[in-house]
Amino acid sequence: TVWVADMCNHRVALFTAEGAPAGAFGRHGSGPGRMQYPAGVAVSRSLLLVSEYVGGRLHVLSLRGDALQLLTPPPAAAPPGAAGAYLCAVGAGGGCALVPDTDGAVHVFAVKRAGPLE
């Protein structure tokens, strides 16, 4: 499976290795499973990490798209005047996610395994 951040449709699209569509999950909004311009996707073991360009959050999902954790950086981490618009890619390992922003800073999020969010 290939996971792709479908930024303008506020979701993650899934494709087979051959490129055929295999589904999608997520929709626009601010609650669990709802995204605001997802921009980065990373897979770490059995977790899918999705960063937002506009919402400034990091979604921790199961590989099926179940919302497990929703992380928000501290307000001071956002560039002045950016209204939180900065997360653009993710990399994961060792229980944390490293997320670079469009100003060149790297933010560290603690990623925990948890049950589905409601």
Rosetta constraint file for C-alpha pairs under 8 A:
AtomPair CA 1 CA 14 HARMONIC 6.53 0.50
AtomPair CA 1 CA 15 HARMONIC 5.77 0.50
AtomPair CA 1 CA 16 HARMONIC 4.98 0.50
AtomPair CA 1 CA 17 HARMONIC 6.03 0.50
AtomPair CA 2 CA 14 HARMONIC 5.62 0.50
AtomPair CA 2 CA 15 HARMONIC 5.08 0.50
AtomPair CA 2 CA 16 HARMONIC 6.13 0.50
AtomPair CA 2 CA 17 HARMONIC 6.55 0.50
AtomPair CA 3 CA 12 HARMONIC 6.46 0.50
AtomPair CA 3 CA 13 HARMONIC 5.85 0.50
AtomPair CA 3 CA 14 HARMONIC 4.79 0.50
AtomPair CA 3 CA 15 HARMONIC 6.62 0.50
AtomPair CA 3 CA 41 HARMONIC 7.04 0.50
AtomPair CA 4 CA 12 HARMONIC 5.53 0.50
AtomPair CA 4 CA 13 HARMONIC 5.17 0.50
AtomPair CA 4 CA 14 HARMONIC 6.35 0.50
AtomPair CA 4 CA 15 HARMONIC 7.97 0.50
AtomPair CA 4 CA 41 HARMONIC 6.72 0.50
AtomPair CA 5 CA 11 HARMONIC 6.48 0.50
AtomPair CA 5 CA 12 HARMONIC 4.78 0.50
AtomPair CA 5 CA 13 HARMONIC 6.50 0.50
AtomPair CA 5 CA 38 HARMONIC 5.51 0.50
AtomPair CA 5 CA 39 HARMONIC 5.50 0.50
AtomPair CA 5 CA 40 HARMONIC 6.15 0.50
AtomPair CA 5 CA 41 HARMONIC 6.19 0.50
AtomPair CA 5 CA 50 HARMONIC 7.62 0.50
AtomPair CA 6 CA 10 HARMONIC 6.06 0.50
AtomPair CA 6 CA 11 HARMONIC 5.30 0.50
AtomPair CA 6 CA 12 HARMONIC 5.37 0.50
AtomPair CA 6 CA 13 HARMONIC 6.13 0.50
AtomPair CA 6 CA 37 HARMONIC 7.64 0.50
AtomPair CA 6 CA 38 HARMONIC 6.60 0.50
AtomPair CA 6 CA 39 HARMONIC 7.53 0.50
AtomPair CA 7 CA 11 HARMONIC 6.68 0.50
AtomPair CA 7 CA 36 HARMONIC 7.79 0.50
AtomPair CA 7 CA 37 HARMONIC 4.41 0.50
AtomPair CA 7 CA 38 HARMONIC 4.89 0.50
AtomPair CA 7 CA 39 HARMONIC 5.90 0.50
AtomPair CA 8 CA 37 HARMONIC 6.09 0.50
AtomPair CA 9 CA 27 HARMONIC 7.16 0.50
AtomPair CA 9 CA 28 HARMONIC 7.42 0.50
AtomPair CA 9 CA 37 HARMONIC 7.50 0.50
AtomPair CA 10 CA 26 HARMONIC 6.55 0.50
AtomPair CA 10 CA 27 HARMONIC 5.15 0.50
AtomPair CA 10 CA 28 HARMONIC 5.05 0.50
AtomPair CA 10 CA 34 HARMONIC 7.55 0.50
AtomPair CA 10 CA 35 HARMONIC 5.36 0.50
AtomPair CA 10 CA 36 HARMONIC 5.69 0.50
AtomPair CA 10 CA 37 HARMONIC 5.12 0.50
AtomPair CA 10 CA 38 HARMONIC 6.05 0.50
AtomPair CA 11 CA 24 HARMONIC 6.75 0.50
AtomPair CA 11 CA 25 HARMONIC 5.61 0.50
AtomPair CA 11 CA 26 HARMONIC 4.34 0.50
AtomPair CA 11 CA 27 HARMONIC 5.31 0.50
AtomPair CA 11 CA 28 HARMONIC 7.39 0.50
AtomPair CA 11 CA 34 HARMONIC 7.80 0.50
AtomPair CA 11 CA 35 HARMONIC 6.55 0.50
AtomPair CA 11 CA 37 HARMONIC 7.80 0.50
AtomPair CA 11 CA 38 HARMONIC 6.72 0.50
AtomPair CA 12 CA 24 HARMONIC 5.52 0.50
AtomPair CA 12 CA 25 HARMONIC 5.52 0.50
AtomPair CA 12 CA 26 HARMONIC 6.30 0.50
AtomPair CA 12 CA 38 HARMONIC 7.56 0.50
AtomPair CA 13 CA 21 HARMONIC 7.67 0.50
AtomPair CA 13 CA 22 HARMONIC 7.68 0.50
AtomPair CA 13 CA 23 HARMONIC 6.08 0.50
AtomPair CA 13 CA 24 HARMONIC 4.21 0.50
AtomPair CA 13 CA 25 HARMONIC 6.68 0.50
AtomPair CA 14 CA 21 HARMONIC 6.12 0.50
AtomPair CA 14 CA 22 HARMONIC 5.06 0.50
AtomPair CA 14 CA 23 HARMONIC 5.14 0.50
AtomPair CA 14 CA 24 HARMONIC 5.53 0.50
AtomPair CA 15 CA 19 HARMONIC 5.42 0.50
AtomPair CA 15 CA 20 HARMONIC 5.34 0.50
AtomPair CA 15 CA 21 HARMONIC 4.47 0.50
AtomPair CA 15 CA 22 HARMONIC 4.76 0.50
AtomPair CA 15 CA 23 HARMONIC 7.10 0.50
AtomPair CA 16 CA 20 HARMONIC 5.27 0.50
AtomPair CA 16 CA 21 HARMONIC 6.49 0.50
AtomPair CA 16 CA 22 HARMONIC 6.10 0.50
AtomPair CA 25 CA 33 HARMONIC 7.84 0.50
AtomPair CA 25 CA 65 HARMONIC 6.09 0.50
AtomPair CA 26 CA 33 HARMONIC 5.23 0.50
AtomPair CA 26 CA 34 HARMONIC 5.33 0.50
AtomPair CA 26 CA 35 HARMONIC 6.42 0.50
AtomPair CA 26 CA 65 HARMONIC 7.61 0.50
AtomPair CA 27 CA 33 HARMONIC 6.99 0.50
AtomPair CA 27 CA 34 HARMONIC 4.87 0.50
AtomPair CA 27 CA 35 HARMONIC 5.86 0.50
AtomPair CA 28 CA 34 HARMONIC 5.17 0.50
AtomPair CA 28 CA 35 HARMONIC 4.99 0.50
AtomPair CA 28 CA 36 HARMONIC 5.77 0.50
AtomPair CA 28 CA 37 HARMONIC 7.97 0.50
AtomPair CA 29 CA 34 HARMONIC 4.62 0.50
AtomPair CA 29 CA 35 HARMONIC 5.43 0.50
AtomPair CA 29 CA 36 HARMONIC 6.25 0.50
AtomPair CA 30 CA 34 HARMONIC 5.45 0.50
AtomPair CA 30 CA 35 HARMONIC 6.21 0.50
AtomPair CA 30 CA 36 HARMONIC 7.16 0.50
AtomPair CA 30 CA 55 HARMONIC 7.84 0.50
AtomPair CA 31 CA 35 HARMONIC 7.77 0.50
AtomPair CA 32 CA 67 HARMONIC 5.79 0.50
AtomPair CA 32 CA 69 HARMONIC 7.93 0.50
AtomPair CA 32 CA 70 HARMONIC 6.79 0.50
AtomPair CA 32 CA 117 HARMONIC 6.45 0.50
AtomPair CA 32 CA 118 HARMONIC 7.07 0.50
AtomPair CA 33 CA 59 HARMONIC 7.85 0.50
AtomPair CA 33 CA 65 HARMONIC 7.67 0.50
AtomPair CA 33 CA 66 HARMONIC 7.20 0.50
AtomPair CA 33 CA 67 HARMONIC 5.45 0.50
AtomPair CA 35 CA 52 HARMONIC 6.99 0.50
AtomPair CA 35 CA 55 HARMONIC 7.42 0.50
AtomPair CA 36 CA 52 HARMONIC 5.96 0.50
AtomPair CA 36 CA 53 HARMONIC 7.09 0.50
AtomPair CA 36 CA 54 HARMONIC 5.71 0.50
AtomPair CA 36 CA 55 HARMONIC 5.26 0.50
AtomPair CA 37 CA 52 HARMONIC 5.51 0.50
AtomPair CA 37 CA 53 HARMONIC 5.48 0.50
AtomPair CA 37 CA 54 HARMONIC 5.83 0.50
AtomPair CA 37 CA 55 HARMONIC 7.31 0.50
AtomPair CA 38 CA 50 HARMONIC 6.47 0.50
AtomPair CA 38 CA 51 HARMONIC 5.67 0.50
AtomPair CA 38 CA 52 HARMONIC 4.16 0.50
AtomPair CA 38 CA 53 HARMONIC 5.90 0.50
AtomPair CA 38 CA 54 HARMONIC 7.87 0.50
AtomPair CA 39 CA 50 HARMONIC 7.25 0.50
AtomPair CA 39 CA 51 HARMONIC 5.79 0.50
AtomPair CA 39 CA 52 HARMONIC 5.38 0.50
AtomPair CA 39 CA 53 HARMONIC 5.54 0.50
AtomPair CA 39 CA 87 HARMONIC 7.35 0.50
AtomPair CA 39 CA 88 HARMONIC 5.22 0.50
AtomPair CA 39 CA 89 HARMONIC 6.32 0.50
AtomPair CA 40 CA 49 HARMONIC 7.86 0.50
AtomPair CA 40 CA 50 HARMONIC 5.48 0.50
AtomPair CA 40 CA 51 HARMONIC 4.97 0.50
AtomPair CA 40 CA 52 HARMONIC 6.98 0.50
AtomPair CA 40 CA 87 HARMONIC 7.81 0.50
AtomPair CA 40 CA 88 HARMONIC 5.55 0.50
AtomPair CA 40 CA 89 HARMONIC 4.03 0.50
AtomPair CA 40 CA 90 HARMONIC 5.51 0.50
AtomPair CA 41 CA 48 HARMONIC 7.05 0.50
AtomPair CA 41 CA 49 HARMONIC 5.60 0.50
AtomPair CA 41 CA 50 HARMONIC 4.63 0.50
AtomPair CA 41 CA 51 HARMONIC 6.62 0.50
AtomPair CA 41 CA 89 HARMONIC 6.77 0.50
AtomPair CA 41 CA 90 HARMONIC 6.13 0.50
AtomPair CA 42 CA 48 HARMONIC 5.88 0.50
AtomPair CA 42 CA 49 HARMONIC 5.12 0.50
AtomPair CA 42 CA 50 HARMONIC 6.67 0.50
AtomPair CA 42 CA 90 HARMONIC 5.84 0.50
AtomPair CA 42 CA 91 HARMONIC 5.92 0.50
AtomPair CA 42 CA 92 HARMONIC 6.87 0.50
AtomPair CA 43 CA 47 HARMONIC 5.76 0.50
AtomPair CA 43 CA 48 HARMONIC 4.66 0.50
AtomPair CA 43 CA 49 HARMONIC 6.20 0.50
AtomPair CA 43 CA 92 HARMONIC 7.41 0.50
AtomPair CA 44 CA 48 HARMONIC 6.43 0.50
AtomPair CA 44 CA 49 HARMONIC 7.59 0.50
AtomPair CA 44 CA 92 HARMONIC 5.93 0.50
AtomPair CA 44 CA 93 HARMONIC 6.60 0.50
AtomPair CA 46 CA 62 HARMONIC 6.50 0.50
AtomPair CA 46 CA 63 HARMONIC 6.23 0.50
AtomPair CA 47 CA 60 HARMONIC 6.62 0.50
AtomPair CA 47 CA 61 HARMONIC 5.77 0.50
AtomPair CA 47 CA 62 HARMONIC 5.04 0.50
AtomPair CA 47 CA 63 HARMONIC 5.86 0.50
AtomPair CA 48 CA 59 HARMONIC 7.97 0.50
AtomPair CA 48 CA 60 HARMONIC 5.89 0.50
AtomPair CA 48 CA 61 HARMONIC 4.98 0.50
AtomPair CA 48 CA 62 HARMONIC 5.81 0.50
AtomPair CA 48 CA 63 HARMONIC 5.64 0.50
AtomPair CA 48 CA 65 HARMONIC 7.76 0.50
AtomPair CA 49 CA 58 HARMONIC 6.76 0.50
AtomPair CA 49 CA 59 HARMONIC 5.64 0.50
AtomPair CA 49 CA 60 HARMONIC 4.83 0.50
AtomPair CA 49 CA 61 HARMONIC 6.29 0.50
AtomPair CA 49 CA 90 HARMONIC 7.13 0.50
AtomPair CA 49 CA 92 HARMONIC 7.92 0.50
AtomPair CA 50 CA 58 HARMONIC 5.67 0.50
AtomPair CA 50 CA 59 HARMONIC 5.02 0.50
AtomPair CA 50 CA 60 HARMONIC 6.67 0.50
AtomPair CA 50 CA 61 HARMONIC 7.88 0.50
AtomPair CA 50 CA 90 HARMONIC 7.17 0.50
AtomPair CA 51 CA 56 HARMONIC 7.16 0.50
AtomPair CA 51 CA 57 HARMONIC 5.96 0.50
AtomPair CA 51 CA 58 HARMONIC 4.53 0.50
AtomPair CA 51 CA 59 HARMONIC 6.32 0.50
AtomPair CA 51 CA 87 HARMONIC 5.87 0.50
AtomPair CA 51 CA 88 HARMONIC 6.41 0.50
AtomPair CA 51 CA 89 HARMONIC 6.30 0.50
AtomPair CA 51 CA 90 HARMONIC 6.48 0.50
AtomPair CA 51 CA 99 HARMONIC 7.75 0.50
AtomPair CA 52 CA 56 HARMONIC 5.27 0.50
AtomPair CA 52 CA 57 HARMONIC 5.55 0.50
AtomPair CA 52 CA 58 HARMONIC 6.50 0.50
AtomPair CA 52 CA 85 HARMONIC 7.97 0.50
AtomPair CA 52 CA 86 HARMONIC 7.71 0.50
AtomPair CA 52 CA 87 HARMONIC 5.48 0.50
AtomPair CA 52 CA 88 HARMONIC 6.61 0.50
AtomPair CA 53 CA 85 HARMONIC 5.33 0.50
AtomPair CA 53 CA 86 HARMONIC 5.29 0.50
AtomPair CA 53 CA 87 HARMONIC 4.76 0.50
AtomPair CA 53 CA 88 HARMONIC 5.44 0.50
AtomPair CA 54 CA 83 HARMONIC 7.88 0.50
AtomPair CA 54 CA 84 HARMONIC 6.19 0.50
AtomPair CA 54 CA 85 HARMONIC 4.13 0.50
AtomPair CA 54 CA 86 HARMONIC 6.55 0.50
AtomPair CA 54 CA 87 HARMONIC 7.40 0.50
AtomPair CA 55 CA 84 HARMONIC 6.16 0.50
AtomPair CA 55 CA 85 HARMONIC 6.33 0.50
AtomPair CA 56 CA 72 HARMONIC 6.62 0.50
AtomPair CA 56 CA 73 HARMONIC 7.12 0.50
AtomPair CA 56 CA 84 HARMONIC 5.15 0.50
AtomPair CA 56 CA 85 HARMONIC 5.80 0.50
AtomPair CA 56 CA 86 HARMONIC 6.05 0.50
AtomPair CA 56 CA 87 HARMONIC 5.44 0.50
AtomPair CA 57 CA 70 HARMONIC 6.93 0.50
AtomPair CA 57 CA 71 HARMONIC 5.53 0.50
AtomPair CA 57 CA 72 HARMONIC 4.65 0.50
AtomPair CA 57 CA 73 HARMONIC 6.80 0.50
AtomPair CA 57 CA 87 HARMONIC 7.35 0.50
AtomPair CA 58 CA 70 HARMONIC 5.95 0.50
AtomPair CA 58 CA 71 HARMONIC 5.02 0.50
AtomPair CA 58 CA 72 HARMONIC 6.48 0.50
AtomPair CA 59 CA 67 HARMONIC 7.18 0.50
AtomPair CA 59 CA 68 HARMONIC 7.77 0.50
AtomPair CA 59 CA 69 HARMONIC 6.09 0.50
AtomPair CA 59 CA 70 HARMONIC 4.80 0.50
AtomPair CA 59 CA 71 HARMONIC 6.39 0.50
AtomPair CA 60 CA 67 HARMONIC 6.31 0.50
AtomPair CA 60 CA 68 HARMONIC 5.50 0.50
AtomPair CA 60 CA 69 HARMONIC 4.85 0.50
AtomPair CA 60 CA 70 HARMONIC 6.16 0.50
AtomPair CA 60 CA 71 HARMONIC 7.90 0.50
AtomPair CA 60 CA 111 HARMONIC 7.44 0.50
AtomPair CA 61 CA 65 HARMONIC 5.35 0.50
AtomPair CA 61 CA 66 HARMONIC 5.26 0.50
AtomPair CA 61 CA 67 HARMONIC 4.61 0.50
AtomPair CA 61 CA 68 HARMONIC 5.16 0.50
AtomPair CA 61 CA 69 HARMONIC 6.90 0.50
AtomPair CA 62 CA 66 HARMONIC 5.08 0.50
AtomPair CA 62 CA 67 HARMONIC 6.71 0.50
AtomPair CA 62 CA 68 HARMONIC 6.80 0.50
AtomPair CA 66 CA 116 HARMONIC 6.12 0.50
AtomPair CA 66 CA 117 HARMONIC 7.81 0.50
AtomPair CA 67 CA 116 HARMONIC 5.46 0.50
AtomPair CA 67 CA 117 HARMONIC 5.46 0.50
AtomPair CA 68 CA 113 HARMONIC 7.27 0.50
AtomPair CA 68 CA 114 HARMONIC 5.64 0.50
AtomPair CA 68 CA 115 HARMONIC 5.67 0.50
AtomPair CA 68 CA 116 HARMONIC 4.55 0.50
AtomPair CA 68 CA 117 HARMONIC 5.32 0.50
AtomPair CA 69 CA 111 HARMONIC 7.79 0.50
AtomPair CA 69 CA 112 HARMONIC 7.49 0.50
AtomPair CA 69 CA 113 HARMONIC 7.96 0.50
AtomPair CA 69 CA 114 HARMONIC 6.97 0.50
AtomPair CA 69 CA 116 HARMONIC 7.73 0.50
AtomPair CA 69 CA 117 HARMONIC 6.77 0.50
AtomPair CA 71 CA 109 HARMONIC 7.26 0.50
AtomPair CA 73 CA 77 HARMONIC 6.40 0.50
AtomPair CA 73 CA 78 HARMONIC 7.89 0.50
AtomPair CA 73 CA 107 HARMONIC 7.68 0.50
AtomPair CA 73 CA 109 HARMONIC 7.67 0.50
AtomPair CA 74 CA 78 HARMONIC 7.70 0.50
AtomPair CA 75 CA 84 HARMONIC 7.95 0.50
AtomPair CA 77 CA 107 HARMONIC 7.86 0.50
AtomPair CA 78 CA 82 HARMONIC 6.65 0.50
AtomPair CA 78 CA 83 HARMONIC 7.18 0.50
AtomPair CA 78 CA 84 HARMONIC 5.25 0.50
AtomPair CA 78 CA 85 HARMONIC 7.50 0.50
AtomPair CA 78 CA 86 HARMONIC 7.10 0.50
AtomPair CA 79 CA 83 HARMONIC 7.79 0.50
AtomPair CA 79 CA 84 HARMONIC 7.24 0.50
AtomPair CA 79 CA 86 HARMONIC 7.71 0.50
AtomPair CA 79 CA 103 HARMONIC 7.33 0.50
AtomPair CA 82 CA 86 HARMONIC 7.35 0.50
AtomPair CA 86 CA 101 HARMONIC 4.94 0.50
AtomPair CA 86 CA 102 HARMONIC 5.39 0.50
AtomPair CA 86 CA 103 HARMONIC 7.68 0.50
AtomPair CA 87 CA 99 HARMONIC 6.53 0.50
AtomPair CA 87 CA 100 HARMONIC 6.47 0.50
AtomPair CA 87 CA 101 HARMONIC 4.89 0.50
AtomPair CA 87 CA 102 HARMONIC 6.99 0.50
AtomPair CA 88 CA 99 HARMONIC 7.26 0.50
AtomPair CA 88 CA 100 HARMONIC 6.58 0.50
AtomPair CA 88 CA 101 HARMONIC 5.88 0.50
AtomPair CA 88 CA 102 HARMONIC 6.84 0.50
AtomPair CA 89 CA 99 HARMONIC 5.80 0.50
AtomPair CA 89 CA 100 HARMONIC 6.23 0.50
AtomPair CA 89 CA 101 HARMONIC 7.68 0.50
AtomPair CA 90 CA 97 HARMONIC 6.61 0.50
AtomPair CA 90 CA 98 HARMONIC 5.97 0.50
AtomPair CA 90 CA 99 HARMONIC 4.81 0.50
AtomPair CA 90 CA 100 HARMONIC 7.17 0.50
AtomPair CA 91 CA 97 HARMONIC 5.72 0.50
AtomPair CA 91 CA 98 HARMONIC 5.41 0.50
AtomPair CA 91 CA 99 HARMONIC 6.61 0.50
AtomPair CA 92 CA 96 HARMONIC 6.03 0.50
AtomPair CA 92 CA 97 HARMONIC 4.40 0.50
AtomPair CA 92 CA 98 HARMONIC 6.25 0.50
AtomPair CA 93 CA 97 HARMONIC 6.50 0.50
AtomPair CA 95 CA 110 HARMONIC 6.14 0.50
AtomPair CA 95 CA 111 HARMONIC 5.25 0.50
AtomPair CA 95 CA 112 HARMONIC 6.77 0.50
AtomPair CA 96 CA 108 HARMONIC 6.51 0.50
AtomPair CA 96 CA 109 HARMONIC 5.39 0.50
AtomPair CA 96 CA 110 HARMONIC 4.50 0.50
AtomPair CA 96 CA 111 HARMONIC 5.06 0.50
AtomPair CA 97 CA 108 HARMONIC 5.71 0.50
AtomPair CA 97 CA 109 HARMONIC 5.13 0.50
AtomPair CA 97 CA 110 HARMONIC 6.59 0.50
AtomPair CA 97 CA 111 HARMONIC 6.69 0.50
AtomPair CA 98 CA 106 HARMONIC 6.36 0.50
AtomPair CA 98 CA 107 HARMONIC 5.71 0.50
AtomPair CA 98 CA 108 HARMONIC 4.80 0.50
AtomPair CA 98 CA 109 HARMONIC 6.59 0.50
AtomPair CA 99 CA 106 HARMONIC 5.46 0.50
AtomPair CA 99 CA 107 HARMONIC 5.11 0.50
AtomPair CA 99 CA 108 HARMONIC 6.44 0.50
AtomPair CA 99 CA 109 HARMONIC 7.87 0.50
AtomPair CA 100 CA 104 HARMONIC 6.25 0.50
AtomPair CA 100 CA 105 HARMONIC 5.65 0.50
AtomPair CA 100 CA 106 HARMONIC 4.19 0.50
AtomPair CA 100 CA 107 HARMONIC 6.16 0.50
AtomPair CA 101 CA 105 HARMONIC 5.56 0.50
AtomPair CA 101 CA 106 HARMONIC 6.26 0.50
AtomPair CA 101 CA 107 HARMONIC 7.61 0.50
